[in-house]
Amino acid sequence: MAAVDKTEEEVRKLSTELRYFEQTADALQQRVGMLNAALTDLSYANETLENVEKEKENAEMLVPIGGGNYISVKLANLEKVIVSMGAGVSMEKSLPEAKTIVKTRIEDLQKTQVSAQQQLVQIAERINQDRNRLETLVAGLREGQQ
């Protein structure tokens, strides 16, 4: 009977652990989704800066405004770009500086994304291990009841 109690305790422990890992996996999936959205946004910014650099002053250009929408603008000043520094703070930077900042942010986000995806893979493997162990234990308990 003690073996059954020990097995039931392990089932409870594994069930709790499994719920925790599933919640962690959900949170990581949301994080990866947010990172993908941020990378897409920064890629648009990088592409726009690359295209602006090729243009002349007063040239007309289509600028992405989000959601697959664009606005036609005339470039008044190619020397300065307003760059978000975070926390609602923006600063005026030169075009080369702005490009460097955006590229650095893209690289940093890509590293973070890779790390989050690796964590997600590890959690998924652990979830599978726990599920398999749980199924084995439950099957053993059922056999013991018959």
LUMKOL-885118 format. One record per residue: z, x, y of N, C-alpha, C in turn; residue in one letter. Coordinates in steps of 0.1 Angstrom, whole numbers, padded with zeros to 4 digits, always signed. Layout:
ZXYZXYZXYa
...
END
This chain:
+0000+0008-0012+0000+0000+0000+0000+0009+0013m
+0006+0020+0012+0007+0029+0023-0007+0034+0027a
-0015+0036+0017-0029+0041+0020-0037+0030+0027a
-0034+0018+0024-0041+0007+0031-0036+0006+0046v
-0023+0008+0048-0018+0008+0062-0024+0019+0070d
-0025+0031+0063-0031+0042+0070-0045+0040+0074k
-0053+0034+0064-0067+0031+0067-0068+0021+0078t
-0060+0010+0078-0060+0000+0088-0057+0006+0102e
-0048+0015+0102-0044+0022+0115-0056+0030+0120e
-0063+0037+0110-0075+0045+0114-0086+0036+0119e
-0088+0024+0113-0098+0015+0118-0095+0010+0132v
-0082+0007+0135-0078+0003+0148-0081+0014+0158r
-0077+0027+0154-0079+0038+0163-0094+0040+0166k
-0102+0040+0155-0117+0042+0157-0123+0031+0165l
-0118+0018+0164-0123+0007+0171-0121+0009+0186s
-0109+0014+0190-0105+0017+0203-0114+0028+0209t
-0115+0039+0201-0123+0050+0205-0137+0046+0207e
-0142+0038+0198-0156+0034+0199-0159+0026+0212l
-0150+0017+0216-0151+0009+0228-0151+0019+0240r
-0142+0028+0240-0141+0038+0251-0155+0046+0252y
-0160+0051+0241-0172+0058+0242-0184+0049+0246f
-0184+0037+0242-0195+0028+0246-0194+0025+0261e
-0182+0024+0267-0181+0022+0281-0185+0035+0288q
-0182+0046+0283-0186+0059+0289-0201+0060+0289t
-0207+0057+0278-0222+0057+0277-0228+0048+0287a
-0223+0036+0289-0228+0027+0299-0227+0033+0313d
-0216+0039+0316-0214+0045+0329-0224+0057+0331a
-0226+0064+0320-0236+0075+0321-0250+0070+0323l
-0253+0060+0316-0267+0054+0318-0269+0049+0332q
-0259+0043+0338-0260+0038+0352-0261+0050+0361q
-0254+0061+0358-0255+0073+0366-0269+0079+0365r
-0274+0080+0353-0288+0085+0352-0298+0076+0359v
-0296+0063+0359-0305+0054+0367-0304+0057+0381g
-0292+0059+0387-0290+0062+0401-0297+0075+0404m
-0295+0085+0396-0301+0098+0398-0316+0097+0398l
-0322+0089+0389-0336+0087+0389-0341+0081+0402n
-0334+0071+0407-0338+0064+0420-0337+0074+0431a
-0326+0083+0431-0325+0092+0442-0336+0103+0441a
-0340+0107+0429-0350+0117+0427-0364+0111+0432l
-0366+0098+0429-0379+0092+0433-0379+0092+0449t
-0368+0088+0455-0367+0088+0469-0370+0101+0476d
-0363+0112+0470-0365+0125+0475-0379+0130+0473l
-0385+0126+0462-0399+0130+0459-0409+0124+0469s
-0406+0112+0473-0414+0106+0484-0412+0114+0497y
-0400+0117+0500-0397+0125+0512-0404+0138+0512a
-0404+0145+0500-0410+0158+0499-0425+0157+0500n
-0431+0147+0494-0446+0144+0495-0450+0141+0509e
-0442+0133+0516-0445+0130+0530-0444+0143+0539t
-0434+0151+0537-0433+0163+0545-0444+0173+0542l
-0449+0173+0529-0460+0182+0526-0473+0177+0533e
-0475+0164+0533-0486+0158+0540-0486+0159+0555n
-0474+0158+0561-0472+0159+0575-0476+0174+0580v
-0472+0183+0571-0475+0197+0575-0490+0200+0576e
-0498+0193+0568-0512+0195+0568-0519+0188+0580k
-0512+0179+0587-0518+0171+0597-0517+0178+0611e
-0525+0173+0620-0524+0177+0634-0517+0167+0642k
-0512+0171+0654-0505+0162+0663-0514+0150+0666e
-0508+0138+0667-0515+0125+0670-0524+0120+0659n
-0523+0127+0648-0531+0122+0636-0524+0109+0631a
-0532+0100+0626-0527+0088+0620-0524+0091+0605e
-0513+0085+0601-0508+0088+0587-0501+0075+0582m
-0502+0073+0568-0495+0062+0562-0482+0068+0557l
-0471+0062+0561-0458+0067+0557-0451+0057+0548v
-0446+0061+0536-0439+0052+0527-0426+0047+0534p
-0424+0034+0533-0412+0028+0538-0403+0021+0527i
-0407+0023+0515-0400+0018+0503-0406+0006+0497g
-0403+0004+0485-0409-0008+0477-0424-0007+0476g
-0430+0004+0477-0445+0005+0475-0452+0001+0488g
-0444+0000+0499-0450-0003+0512-0452+0009+0521n
-0462+0008+0530-0465+0019+0539-0467+0014+0553y
-0465+0023+0563-0467+0019+0577-0476+0030+0583i
-0486+0025+0591-0495+0035+0598-0488+0040+0610s
-0487+0053+0612-0481+0059+0623-0490+0070+0629v
-0487+0074+0642-0493+0085+0648-0482+0096+0649k
-0486+0108+0645-0476+0119+0646-0475+0124+0660l
-0463+0122+0666-0461+0127+0679-0456+0141+0680a
-0447+0145+0671-0441+0158+0671-0440+0163+0657n
-0447+0174+0654-0447+0179+0640-0437+0190+0639l
-0430+0194+0650-0421+0205+0649-0407+0201+0644e
-0403+0189+0646-0389+0185+0643-0389+0173+0634k
-0379+0173+0625-0377+0163+0615-0362+0159+0615v
-0359+0146+0615-0345+0142+0614-0341+0141+0599i
-0331+0149+0595-0327+0151+0581-0313+0145+0580v
-0311+0137+0569-0298+0132+0566-0290+0143+0560s
-0278+0144+0565-0269+0155+0560-0258+0148+0551m
-0258+0135+0550-0248+0128+0542-0237+0122+0551g
-0230+0112+0546-0219+0105+0553-0224+0099+0566a
-0236+0095+0567-0241+0089+0579-0245+0098+0590g
-0245+0111+0587-0248+0121+0597-0262+0127+0595v
-0270+0127+0606-0283+0133+0605-0284+0144+0616s
-0293+0153+0613-0295+0164+0622-0310+0167+0623m
-0314+0172+0635-0327+0176+0638-0330+0190+0632e
-0340+0191+0624-0344+0204+0617-0359+0206+0619k
-0363+0219+0618-0377+0222+0618-0383+0217+0605s
-0396+0215+0605-0403+0210+0593-0401+0219+0581l
-0402+0233+0583-0399+0241+0571-0384+0240+0566p
-0375+0239+0576-0361+0237+0571-0359+0224+0564e
-0365+0213+0569-0364+0200+0563-0370+0201+0548a
-0382+0207+0547-0388+0209+0534-0378+0216+0524k
-0372+0227+0529-0363+0235+0521-0351+0226+0516t
-0345+0219+0526-0334+0210+0523-0337+0200+0512i
-0349+0193+0514-0353+0183+0504-0355+0189+0491v
-0362+0200+0490-0365+0207+0477-0352+0211+0470k
-0342+0216+0478-0329+0220+0472-0322+0208+0467t
-0323+0197+0474-0316+0185+0469-0323+0180+0456r
-0336+0181+0455-0343+0177+0443-0339+0186+0432i
-0338+0199+0434-0334+0208+0423-0320+0205+0418e
-0311+0202+0428-0297+0199+0425-0296+0186+0417d
-0303+0176+0421-0303+0163+0414-0309+0165+0400l
-0319+0173+0398-0325+0175+0385-0315+0181+0376q
-0307+0191+0381-0297+0197+0373-0286+0187+0369k
-0282+0179+0378-0272+0169+0375-0277+0159+0365t
-0290+0155+0367-0296+0146+0357-0297+0151+0343q
-0301+0164+0342-0301+0170+0329-0287+0170+0322v
-0277+0174+0330-0263+0174+0325-0259+0160+0321s
-0262+0150+0329-0258+0136+0325-0265+0132+0313a
-0278+0135+0311-0285+0131+0299-0279+0138+0287q
-0275+0151+0288-0269+0158+0277-0256+0152+0273q
-0248+0148+0283-0236+0141+0280-0238+0128+0273q
-0248+0121+0277-0252+0108+0271-0256+0110+0257l
-0263+0120+0254-0267+0123+0240-0255+0127+0231v
-0246+0134+0237-0234+0138+0229-0225+0125+0227q
-0224+0117+0237-0216+0104+0235-0223+0096+0224i
-0236+0095+0225-0243+0086+0215-0241+0091+0201a
-0241+0105+0199-0239+0110+0186-0225+0107+0181e
-0215+0108+0190-0201+0105+0187-0200+0090+0183r
-0207+0081+0191-0206+0067+0188-0212+0065+0174i
-0223+0071+0170-0229+0069+0157-0219+0074+0146n
-0213+0086+0148-0203+0091+0139-0192+0081+0137q
-0187+0076+0148-0175+0067+0147-0179+0054+0140d
-0191+0049+0143-0196+0036+0136-0197+0038+0121r
-0203+0050+0118-0205+0052+0103-0191+0054+0096n
-0182+0061+0102-0169+0062+0097-0162+0048+0096r
-0163+0040+0106-0157+0027+0107-0163+0018+0096l
-0176+0018+0094-0182+0010+0083-0177+0015+0069e
-0176+0028+0068-0170+0033+0055-0156+0028+0052t
-0148+0029+0063-0134+0025+0061-0133+0010+0058l
-0141+0002+0066-0140-0013+0064-0145-0017+0050v
-0156-0010+0045-0161-0013+0032-0150-0009+0022a
-0143+0002+0024-0132+0006+0015-0121-0005+0015g
-0117-0010+0026-0107-0020+0027-0111-0033+0020l
-0124-0037+0021-0129-0049+0014-0128-0047-0001r
-0132-0035-0005-0132-0033-0020-0117-0034-0025e
-0108-0029-0017-0094-0029-0021-0088-0043-0021g
-0094-0052-0014-0089-0066-0014-0094-0074-0025q
-0105-0070-0031-0111-0077-0042-0105-0074-0056q
END
